[in-house]
Amino acid sequence: LLSMRTTTTREVYYVFVTHFRSQRECDSAILDVAKVLGVSRRSLGLSASPKGWFCGSVEITRRGTLPSGKDVSGTIDGT
């Protein structure tokens, strides 16, 4: 809190994975702490992690055509 750093509840779970049986248990503990302190999760510098986020190199390849006949084949390299 003093450093004003923010993070996700998912990161908290993975940093302290040996302390929790599941992500759900971690989330519940975070909400309990916030309730005891009388503050929101956000004010603790914590936010929920949107589903579908990932990190690392990504390459998406698609082959095909649209109904109009336009070729949509190609590669997107996200490295």
C-alpha positions in Angstrom: 0.0 0.0 0.0 2.8 2.4 0.9 4.5 1.9 -2.5 1.1 2.6 -4.4 1.8 -0.5 -6.5 -1.2 -2.3 -8.0 -1.6 -5.9 -9.0 -4.2 -8.5 -9.8 -5.8 -11.0 -7.4 -4.4 -13.7 -9.7 -0.9 -12.5 -9.2 -1.4 -12.6 -5.4 -2.6 -16.2 -5.8 0.5 -17.3 -7.8 2.9 -15.5 -5.5 1.3 -17.2 -2.4 0.1 -20.4 -4.2 1.4 -22.5 -1.2 -1.0 -20.7 1.1 -4.2 -21.2 -0.8 -6.0 -24.3 -2.2 -7.5 -22.4 -5.1 -7.9 -19.0 -6.7 -11.4 -18.8 -5.3 -10.1 -19.2 -1.7 -7.5 -16.5 -2.3 -10.2 -14.1 -3.7 -12.4 -14.8 -0.7 -9.5 -14.1 1.7 -8.8 -10.8 -0.1 -12.4 -9.8 0.2 -12.5 -10.7 3.9 -9.4 -8.5 4.6 -10.9 -5.6 2.7 -14.2 -6.0 4.7 -12.3 -6.1 8.0 -10.4 -3.0 7.1 -13.6 -1.3 5.8 -12.1 -0.6 2.4 -12.6 -1.8 -1.2 -10.4 -4.4 -2.9 -9.4 -1.6 -5.3 -8.2 0.6 -2.5 -5.9 -2.2 -1.5 -4.3 -1.9 -5.0 -5.9 -5.1 -6.2 -8.0 -5.7 -9.3 -9.6 -8.8 -10.9 -7.7 -10.2 -13.8 -9.8 -10.3 -17.0 -10.2 -13.7 -18.5 -8.1 -14.4 -21.6 -5.0 -12.5 -20.6 -1.7 -14.1 -21.3 1.9 -13.2 -21.6 4.7 -14.4 -23.8 5.3 -14.7 -27.5 2.2 -15.3 -29.7 1.8 -16.2 -33.3 -1.7 -16.4 -34.8 -2.1 -18.0 -38.2 -5.3 -18.1 -40.2 -6.0 -19.6 -43.5 -9.2 -19.2 -45.5 -11.5 -16.9 -47.4 -14.5 -14.8 -46.4 -17.9 -15.5 -48.1 -17.1 -12.6 -50.4 -14.1 -14.5 -51.7 -11.5 -12.3 -50.1 -8.4 -14.2 -48.9 -7.9 -13.8 -45.2 -4.8 -15.9 -44.9 -1.9 -14.5 -42.9 0.1 -14.4 -39.8 0.3 -12.0 -36.9 3.5 -12.2 -34.9 3.2 -10.8 -31.4 6.8 -11.2 -30.3 
